[in-house]
Amino acid sequence: MQVRRYRASTIHDAVNLAKQELGPEALILSTRKIHGGKGGASAYRTQAFFEIAAMPSGSQEAVRSDSFTGQGLMDERASGFLGSLRSELMSIKEMIFLLSRSGRLMEGFRLNPEAIEVYGRLIRGGIAEPYAQLFLERGGAFEESGDLPSKDLHKRVFKEVSKVIEVTDPFSYGQGQVISALIGPTGVGKTTTIAKLAANLSLKQKKSVGFISIDNYRIAAIDHLKTYAGILGIPCFAAFKRAELEFALSRMKDKDVILIDTAGHGHYDLERIDTLRELIGHDFPIRTHLVLSTVTNELEMECAAKNFGRLNFSSYIFTKTDETRARGVIINQLLKLGMPISFITTGQRVPEDIFKATKTGILRLLFN
């Protein structure tokens, strides 16, 4: 196998050198950032270069027929070369894929391998490409001067991500009673989330809690909530009209927190959303919180936020983060429409699988 190495000031230039000598189908094996190599000791201290390893495309069959079969495989394992080659091939394929998607494979950008890795983590985590590029730019990934150390790029980029995260605690608005209604599309987990909130508030924070269900669409919805109420030993009322809601609230004036479970509505059903607004809005001091599932199509999530915005919700609650790795949709949503996050759920267990939103907690969730 004939492997040659090429150095240039940018990855783009190094790839072009390889293709000029080995042909347009040259196979790129690895890339790395180095210092020096041109201009003597002074250049070593002040200028960085990129080096790639490449071989003619005709060498691929030789690698495949020897290294990946029989005795060749045993020999390569013994030397450790096969594992290294596979890793480098995967790395360079991912680099080219990500760079081609980002549009950053162009003159003037000295995109180092760590920047490629960080960009990959952002994209794989579900953050939209324009936002991923924005975070890299703000983190200094495309700086020409080299003043910003490459090794700190992860920290700088994740710090930029954290800047767009806004969090809130809906149960610390003051000394008075807090009344919170969870709203959102069907199937996002509002009732289970209410049970988790109630369990944590009553068992851990020692607050007195009450339930109200205004879900008269879903079969046995009130029974579902009453089951949780019975387990937790808290009162539960059904209220499908304004008078019934007023009565239920009056019966629980002594509670620290009242949690209201609403019917799930299709986010394009503006008539039902407006009906819900008429029921819980206006005269009642109710704060609404929009529950969204992270497995929802991102466009539908955005439409849901816009249409449920008619109820002037105070925060997002994101659910089902255990069912996806593309949790960056949370960041996309914040950048598109703003609004703080109050809670995030991470599974079906009550009350364990929920946590109060913090910047650190969300970053851990997004990027492990």
GICORWO-V349759 format. One record per residue. N is the residue number from 1. RES is the residue in three letters. SS is DSSP state (h for helix, s for strand, l for the rest). PHI is phi in whole degrees, -180 to 180 (* if undefined). NEAR is the number of other C-alpha atoms within 10 Angstrom. Layout:
# GICORWO-V349759
n->(N	N)
res->(RES	RES)
ss->(SS	SS)
phi->(PHI	PHI)
near->(NEAR	NEAR)
This chain:
# GICORWO-V349759
n->(1	2	3	4	5	6	7	8	9	10	11	12	13	14	15	16	17	18	19	20	21	22	23	24	25	26	27	28	29	30	31	32	33	34	35	36	37	38	39	40	41	42	43	44	45	46	47	48	49	50	51	52	53	54	55	56	57	58	59	60	61	62	63	64	65	66	67	68	69	70	71	72	73	74	75	76	77	78	79	80	81	82	83	84	85	86	87	88	89	90	91	92	93	94	95	96	97	98	99	100	101	102	103	104	105	106	107	108	109	110	111	112	113	114	115	116	117	118	119	120	121	122	123	124	125	126	127	128	129	130	131	132	133	134	135	136	137	138	139	140	141	142	143	144	145	146	147	148	149	150	151	152	153	154	155	156	157	158	159	160	161	162	163	164	165	166	167	168	169	170	171	172	173	174	175	176	177	178	179	180	181	182	183	184	185	186	187	188	189	190	191	192	193	194	195	196	197	198	199	200	201	202	203	204	205	206	207	208	209	210	211	212	213	214	215	216	217	218	219	220	221	222	223	224	225	226	227	228	229	230	231	232	233	234	235	236	237	238	239	240	241	242	243	244	245	246	247	248	249	250	251	252	253	254	255	256	257	258	259	260	261	262	263	264	265	266	267	268	269	270	271	272	273	274	275	276	277	278	279	280	281	282	283	284	285	286	287	288	289	290	291	292	293	294	295	296	297	298	299	300	301	302	303	304	305	306	307	308	309	310	311	312	313	314	315	316	317	318	319	320	321	322	323	324	325	326	327	328	329	330	331	332	333	334	335	336	337	338	339	340	341	342	343	344	345	346	347	348	349	350	351	352	353	354	355	356	357	358	359	360	361	362	363	364	365	366	367	368)
res->(MET	GLN	VAL	ARG	ARG	TYR	ARG	ALA	SER	THR	ILE	HIS	ASP	ALA	VAL	ASN	LEU	ALA	LYS	GLN	GLU	LEU	GLY	PRO	GLU	ALA	LEU	ILE	LEU	SER	THR	ARG	LYS	ILE	HIS	GLY	GLY	LYS	GLY	GLY	ALA	SER	ALA	TYR	ARG	THR	GLN	ALA	PHE	PHE	GLU	ILE	ALA	ALA	MET	PRO	SER	GLY	SER	GLN	GLU	ALA	VAL	ARG	SER	ASP	SER	PHE	THR	GLY	GLN	GLY	LEU	MET	ASP	GLU	ARG	ALA	SER	GLY	PHE	LEU	GLY	SER	LEU	ARG	SER	GLU	LEU	MET	SER	ILE	LYS	GLU	MET	ILE	PHE	LEU	LEU	SER	ARG	SER	GLY	ARG	LEU	MET	GLU	GLY	PHE	ARG	LEU	ASN	PRO	GLU	ALA	ILE	GLU	VAL	TYR	GLY	ARG	LEU	ILE	ARG	GLY	GLY	ILE	ALA	GLU	PRO	TYR	ALA	GLN	LEU	PHE	LEU	GLU	ARG	GLY	GLY	ALA	PHE	GLU	GLU	SER	GLY	ASP	LEU	PRO	SER	LYS	ASP	LEU	HIS	LYS	ARG	VAL	PHE	LYS	GLU	VAL	SER	LYS	VAL	ILE	GLU	VAL	THR	ASP	PRO	PHE	SER	TYR	GLY	GLN	GLY	GLN	VAL	ILE	SER	ALA	LEU	ILE	GLY	PRO	THR	GLY	VAL	GLY	LYS	THR	THR	THR	ILE	ALA	LYS	LEU	ALA	ALA	ASN	LEU	SER	LEU	LYS	GLN	LYS	LYS	SER	VAL	GLY	PHE	ILE	SER	ILE	ASP	ASN	TYR	ARG	ILE	ALA	ALA	ILE	ASP	HIS	LEU	LYS	THR	TYR	ALA	GLY	ILE	LEU	GLY	ILE	PRO	CYS	PHE	ALA	ALA	PHE	LYS	ARG	ALA	GLU	LEU	GLU	PHE	ALA	LEU	SER	ARG	MET	LYS	ASP	LYS	ASP	VAL	ILE	LEU	ILE	ASP	THR	ALA	GLY	HIS	GLY	HIS	TYR	ASP	LEU	GLU	ARG	ILE	ASP	THR	LEU	ARG	GLU	LEU	ILE	GLY	HIS	ASP	PHE	PRO	ILE	ARG	THR	HIS	LEU	VAL	LEU	SER	THR	VAL	THR	ASN	GLU	LEU	GLU	MET	GLU	CYS	ALA	ALA	LYS	ASN	PHE	GLY	ARG	LEU	ASN	PHE	SER	SER	TYR	ILE	PHE	THR	LYS	THR	ASP	GLU	THR	ARG	ALA	ARG	GLY	VAL	ILE	ILE	ASN	GLN	LEU	LEU	LYS	LEU	GLY	MET	PRO	ILE	SER	PHE	ILE	THR	THR	GLY	GLN	ARG	VAL	PRO	GLU	ASP	ILE	PHE	LYS	ALA	THR	LYS	THR	GLY	ILE	LEU	ARG	LEU	LEU	PHE	ASN)
ss->(l	l	l	s	s	s	s	s	l	l	h	h	h	h	h	h	h	h	h	h	h	h	l	l	l	l	s	s	s	s	s	s	s	s	s	l	l	l	l	h	h	h	h	h	h	h	l	s	s	s	s	s	s	s	s	l	l	l	h	h	h	h	h	h	h	h	h	l	l	h	h	h	h	h	h	h	h	h	h	l	h	h	h	h	h	h	h	h	h	h	h	h	h	h	h	h	h	h	h	h	h	h	l	l	l	l	l	l	l	l	l	l	h	h	h	h	h	h	h	h	h	h	h	h	l	l	l	l	h	h	h	h	h	h	h	h	h	h	l	l	l	l	l	l	l	l	l	l	l	h	h	h	h	h	h	h	h	h	h	h	h	h	h	l	l	l	s	l	l	l	l	l	l	l	l	l	l	s	s	s	s	s	s	l	l	l	l	l	l	h	h	h	h	h	h	h	h	h	h	h	h	h	h	h	l	l	l	l	s	s	s	s	s	l	l	l	l	l	l	l	h	h	h	h	h	h	h	h	h	h	h	h	l	l	l	s	s	s	l	l	l	h	h	h	h	h	h	h	h	h	h	l	l	l	l	l	s	s	s	s	s	l	l	l	l	l	l	l	l	h	h	h	h	h	h	h	h	h	h	h	l	l	l	l	l	l	s	s	s	s	s	s	s	l	l	l	l	h	h	h	h	h	h	h	h	h	h	h	h	h	h	l	l	l	s	s	s	s	s	l	h	h	h	l	l	l	l	l	h	h	h	h	h	h	h	h	h	l	l	l	s	s	s	s	s	l	l	l	l	l	l	l	l	s	s	s	l	l	h	h	h	h	h	h	h	h	h	l)
phi->(*	-96	-107	-123	-119	-134	-120	-159	-76	-135	-60	-57	-65	-64	-63	-63	-60	-63	-70	-64	-89	-102	104	-65	-96	-56	-93	-84	-95	-160	-144	-156	-96	-131	-120	81	94	-142	83	76	-64	-62	-65	-60	-81	-113	-128	-106	-130	-114	-121	-121	-108	-142	-146	-60	-64	-65	-76	-62	-65	-62	-63	-69	-76	-100	-69	-100	-137	39	-64	-58	-63	-64	-65	-68	-61	-62	-85	81	-73	-61	-61	-65	-63	-59	-62	-66	-62	-63	-63	-72	-62	-65	-60	-64	-62	-68	-66	-67	-73	-82	74	-97	-82	-151	-61	94	-106	-95	-84	-81	-57	-67	-62	-63	-63	-64	-59	-62	-64	-64	-67	-63	-78	99	-75	-62	-55	-61	-72	-61	-63	-61	-64	-64	-62	-67	-82	86	-68	-106	-66	-81	-73	77	-69	-91	-66	-61	-64	-97	-63	-53	-63	-66	-68	-67	-65	-65	-62	-63	-66	-90	-87	-117	-124	-152	-115	-69	-107	-133	-83	145	-91	-83	-68	-110	-117	-124	-114	-95	-120	153	-65	-69	77	-90	98	-65	-65	-63	-65	-61	-63	-64	-62	-62	-63	-68	-67	-81	-86	-93	-96	58	-93	-84	-129	-134	-111	-135	-110	-117	-93	-107	-102	-84	-63	62	-62	-65	-65	-60	-69	-64	-62	-64	-62	-64	-64	-87	70	-125	-72	-142	-122	-102	-148	-112	-131	-60	-64	-68	-66	-62	-65	-62	-65	-67	-74	-122	-63	-86	-84	-70	-136	-118	-109	-111	-96	-107	-70	-75	-125	-59	-72	-95	-87	-66	-64	-70	-62	-67	-63	-63	-63	-65	-75	-105	-90	65	-78	-97	-81	-104	-96	-102	-133	-86	-96	-128	-88	-73	-91	-73	-51	-63	-65	-67	-62	-65	-64	-61	-63	-66	-76	-74	-61	-61	-95	53	-66	-97	-160	-97	-122	-98	-119	61	-70	-77	-101	-152	-101	-88	-81	-65	-59	-61	-66	-57	-65	-64	-70	-76	-126	69	90	-76	-104	-105	-143	-135	-104	-127	166	-94	-69	-112	-102	-65	-85	-156	-142	-70	-66	-135	-61	-64	-62	-70	-63	-61	-63	-73	-121	54)
near->(11	8	12	15	16	17	22	19	17	21	26	18	17	22	23	16	17	24	18	11	12	17	14	13	12	20	22	23	21	20	24	14	20	15	14	15	14	14	9	9	10	10	13	15	10	11	16	20	20	23	21	21	19	22	22	20	15	14	14	13	11	12	14	12	12	14	18	14	12	10	11	16	16	14	14	18	14	10	10	11	14	19	12	14	14	11	14	17	17	13	18	19	15	15	20	14	12	19	17	12	11	15	10	16	17	14	10	13	16	24	21	20	18	17	23	20	17	20	25	18	16	26	20	16	19	20	23	16	17	11	16	23	20	16	21	23	15	16	22	20	28	19	15	12	10	14	8	15	9	16	10	12	19	19	12	19	23	17	16	17	21	16	9	15	21	16	18	18	14	19	16	10	10	8	8	11	17	19	22	20	22	24	26	27	24	17	14	21	20	26	24	19	26	22	23	21	21	27	23	18	17	18	13	9	10	11	15	17	25	26	26	24	25	23	19	15	11	11	9	11	18	20	13	14	21	21	13	21	20	11	10	15	13	17	18	24	21	21	21	15	13	16	11	14	21	14	13	21	20	10	13	20	12	13	18	19	22	25	24	28	25	25	23	23	20	16	21	14	12	14	11	15	24	15	11	19	15	14	18	22	17	9	10	13	12	17	20	25	23	24	27	26	25	25	19	15	10	16	9	12	19	18	13	20	21	14	18	25	14	13	20	15	19	17	23	28	26	26	25	21	19	15	13	13	17	18	25	23	23	24	21	21	18	17	13	9	11	15	18	18	26	22	24	26	25	16	15	16	12	17	19	14	16	22	17	17	22	19	17	11	13	23	18	10	17	22	15	9)
